[in-house]
C-alpha cells in the first residue's frame, strides 16, 4: 500500500513511459497561519490547479490548462472543494475522538488518482491518512477497504456496508480519471513531455563530512542516483534524499555517502546519475568544498528555495469519494468517516 505521509505538493515520481493524474486534498487543525483546507490536481508531477480555504476558488497553475476545460469547470470544482472542506473538518474531529485526542495539530488526508503506461495499461488507487500515517485504502479489484489501524476498522466496515462508495470510486479511477489524464496530456504536451537533463554536483563541507551528490533542474521527475566503489555498485552508508520541486517546475534530488578520508584515499568512488537516456558520472576530482573553493551560490540558493517551497506547499489527500459529473476532473464530495 502506498504510504500516505504529508506528500509534497508537486512531488510525485513519474516513471519513464508513464503519465499520472493525481488529486490531493489536506485538511489541518491547529496550524496557525495556514489554510484549514488545501486541494490540488497534479499531472505528471506538475501542479495544474489549486484551491485553499482562504482564496476559496480553484485557480489554474498552468496556462495550457485553460484550454482543456470550460469556464464552468472552475465554478463547479470550487463548489465541490468547498463542500469537501466542511466534511474534512468533521472527519478530523471524528478521528480525534477515536484516538482519544482533545487538542494539538492534526491532519486528515487523502491522495487518489490514476496512471497510464505507454502500452495502454492503467492503474488507479485511493488512500487516506490521519496525522501523517496510513488510515484506510481502497482495493478497487475486490471493492474492499484495508484498515491500517484499529481506529480505522469502523470506517472500513461503514464504507464496505455501502458498496456503492467503492463501486463509484472504481468507476472514476478506471474511466473519468483516465479520460482527464489523456486530455491534460494532450493540451500540456509541450510542458509535460519536455526533457531537461540534470545538472550534477558533488558537495562536501569538510574532509570528514559526507559527500553529497546533488542533481537539479531535471524533468521529468524520474531519476536514479547511485554510488560506485572501484567500478562496482555500492550502497553502504548511503542516504538517498527526497525528490524536491524547483520553482521552475523541474526537480532536484540528493544522495549522500558517508566515507572516511582514508577510504576515499584508498578507493575510487563515483556518483552515477541516470535520467532518461543520459548518464552523468562524478568522481572525487569533481568535489566542491567550502574549505577550499567555495560552493557556487546558485547551488545554495536552489537548495534553500526548494526547502522553502516544500515547507510552504506540503499537501496531501482528499477524503471519501462520491462521483460527480463526468465533466469534473476528479474533485469529489466526501463521505463521513
Residue pairs with C-beta under 8 A, 6 or more apart in sequence:
1 127
1 134
1 137
1 146
1 148
2 111
2 125
2 127
2 137
3 134
4 109
4 110
4 111
4 127
4 128
4 129
4 132
4 133
4 134
4 135
4 137
4 316
4 317
5 129
5 132
5 133
5 316
6 26
6 107
6 109
6 132
6 314
6 315
6 316
7 24
7 111
7 314
7 315
7 316
7 317
8 242
8 243
8 244
8 245
8 310
8 313
8 314
8 315
9 24
9 38
9 40
9 42
9 47
9 245
9 313
9 314
9 315
10 40
10 42
10 45
10 46
10 47
10 245
10 313
11 45
11 221
11 242
11 243
11 244
11 245
11 251
11 310
12 20
12 22
12 42
12 45
12 221
13 45
13 221
13 222
13 243
14 20
14 44
14 45
14 220
14 221
14 222
15 222
16 220
16 222
16 276
17 117
17 118
18 115
18 116
18 117
18 118
19 43
19 44
19 115
19 116
19 181
19 185
19 192
20 42
20 43
20 44
20 45
20 113
20 114
20 115
20 116
20 181
21 41
21 42
21 43
21 113
21 114
21 115
21 177
21 178
21 180
21 181
21 184
21 329
21 330
22 41
22 42
22 43
22 111
22 112
22 113
23 39
23 40
23 41
23 42
23 111
23 112
23 113
23 318
23 329
23 330
23 331
23 332
24 39
24 40
24 41
24 42
24 110
24 111
24 315
24 316
24 317
24 318
25 37
25 38
25 39
25 81
25 84
25 88
25 109
25 110
25 111
25 315
25 316
25 317
25 318
25 319
26 37
26 38
26 39
26 107
26 108
26 109
26 315
26 316
26 317
27 36
27 37
27 85
27 88
27 89
27 91
27 92
27 107
27 108
27 109
27 317
27 319
28 34
28 35
28 36
28 37
28 38
28 105
28 106
28 107
29 36
29 89
29 92
29 96
29 105
29 106
29 107
30 103
30 104
30 105
30 106
31 105
35 52
35 53
35 54
36 53
36 85
36 89
37 51
37 52
37 53
37 81
37 84
37 85
37 88
37 89
38 50
38 51
38 52
38 53
38 315
39 50
39 51
39 52
39 58
39 81
39 84
39 315
39 318
39 331
40 47
40 49
40 50
40 51
40 61
40 315
41 47
41 48
41 49
41 329
41 330
41 331
42 48
42 113
43 181
43 184
43 185
43 188
43 192
44 185
44 192
44 220
44 221
45 220
45 221
45 245
45 251
46 61
46 62
46 188
46 191
46 192
46 249
47 61
47 62
48 60
48 61
48 62
48 65
48 184
48 188
49 58
49 59
49 60
49 61
49 65
49 77
49 329
50 58
50 59
50 61
51 57
51 58
51 59
51 77
51 78
51 81
53 85
56 78
56 82
57 74
57 78
58 73
58 74
58 77
58 78
58 81
58 331
59 74
60 66
60 74
62 188
62 191
64 187
64 188
64 190
64 191
65 184
65 187
65 188
67 187
68 183
68 184
68 186
68 187
68 188
69 329
70 327
73 327
73 328
73 329
76 324
76 325
76 327
76 328
77 328
77 329
77 331
80 324
80 328
80 331
80 332
80 333
81 331
83 333
83 334
84 318
84 319
84 331
84 332
84 333
84 334
87 319
87 320
87 333
87 334
87 335
87 336
88 108
88 319
88 334
90 336
90 337
91 108
91 319
91 334
91 336
91 337
92 106
92 107
92 108
94 336
94 337
95 106
95 108
95 130
95 131
95 135
95 151
95 337
96 102
96 106
98 151
98 154
99 130
99 131
99 151
106 130
106 131
107 129
107 130
107 131
107 132
107 316
107 317
108 128
108 129
108 130
108 317
108 319
109 128
109 129
109 130
109 132
109 316
109 317
110 126
110 127
110 128
110 129
110 316
110 317
110 318
110 319
110 320
111 126
111 127
111 316
111 317
111 318
112 124
112 125
112 126
112 127
112 138
112 169
112 173
112 318
112 321
112 330
113 124
113 125
113 173
113 177
113 330
114 122
114 123
114 124
114 125
114 173
114 174
114 177
114 178
114 181
115 122
115 123
115 124
116 122
116 178
116 181
116 182
122 174
122 178
124 140
124 170
124 173
124 174
124 177
125 137
125 138
125 140
125 173
126 137
126 138
126 140
126 169
126 173
126 321
127 134
127 136
127 137
127 138
128 134
128 135
128 136
128 137
128 317
128 319
128 320
129 135
129 316
129 317
130 151
133 148
133 149
134 148
134 149
135 147
135 148
135 149
135 151
135 152
135 155
136 145
136 146
136 147
136 148
136 152
136 155
136 156
136 159
137 145
137 146
137 148
138 144
138 145
138 146
138 166
138 169
138 170
139 145
139 146
140 166
140 169
140 170
140 173
140 174
143 163
143 166
143 167
143 170
144 156
144 160
144 166
145 155
145 156
145 159
145 160
145 166
146 156
147 153
147 155
147 156
154 337
155 337
158 337
159 165
159 166
159 320
159 335
160 166
162 335
165 320
165 321
165 322
165 335
168 321
168 322
168 323
169 321
169 323
171 323
172 321
172 323
172 330
172 332
175 326
176 323
176 326
176 328
176 330
177 330
179 326
180 329
180 330
184 192
185 192
185 193
191 249
192 220
194 219
195 219
195 220
195 276
196 217
196 218
196 219
196 250
197 217
197 218
197 275
197 276
197 278
197 280
198 215
198 216
198 217
198 218
198 223
198 252
198 273
198 275
198 280
199 215
199 216
199 217
200 213
200 214
200 215
200 271
200 273
200 280
200 282
201 213
201 214
201 282
201 286
201 288
201 296
201 299
202 211
202 212
202 213
202 214
202 271
202 282
202 283
202 284
202 286
202 287
202 288
203 211
203 212
203 214
203 287
203 288
203 289
203 295
203 299
204 210
204 211
204 212
204 287
204 288
204 289
205 289
205 290
205 291
206 289
206 290
206 291
207 261
207 291
208 260
208 261
210 239
210 256
210 257
210 258
210 259
211 256
211 257
211 259
211 269
211 271
211 287
212 254
212 255
212 256
213 225
213 227
213 254
213 255
213 256
213 257
213 271
213 273
213 282
214 252
214 254
214 299
214 303
215 223
215 225
215 252
215 253
215 254
215 273
215 275
215 280
216 246
216 250
216 251
216 252
216 253
216 299
216 302
216 303
217 246
217 248
217 250
217 252
217 302
218 250
218 251
218 252
218 275
219 249
219 250
219 251
220 276
221 243
221 251
222 275
222 276
223 243
223 251
223 253
223 273
223 274
223 275
224 272
224 273
224 274
224 275
225 240
225 253
225 254
225 255
225 271
225 272
225 273
225 274
226 233
226 235
226 255
226 271
226 272
226 274
227 233
227 234
227 235
227 238
227 255
227 257
227 269
227 270
227 271
227 272
228 234
228 269
228 270
228 272
229 267
229 268
229 269
230 267
230 268
231 268
234 257
234 269
237 257
237 258
237 259
238 255
238 256
238 257
239 255
239 256
239 257
239 258
240 253
240 254
240 255
241 253
241 254
241 255
241 256
242 253
243 251
243 252
243 253
244 251
244 252
244 253
244 306
244 307
244 309
244 310
245 251
245 252
245 306
245 309
245 310
245 313
246 252
246 302
246 305
246 306
246 309
247 305
247 309
252 302
252 303
252 306
255 271
257 269
257 271
259 269
264 284
268 283
268 284
269 283
269 284
270 281
270 282
270 283
270 284
271 281
271 282
271 283
272 279
272 280
272 281
273 279
273 280
273 281
273 282
274 280
288 295
288 296
288 299
289 295
318 331
318 332
318 334
319 334
319 335
319 337
320 332
320 334
320 335
320 336
320 337
321 332
321 334
321 335
322 332
322 333
322 334
322 335
323 332
324 331
324 332
324 333
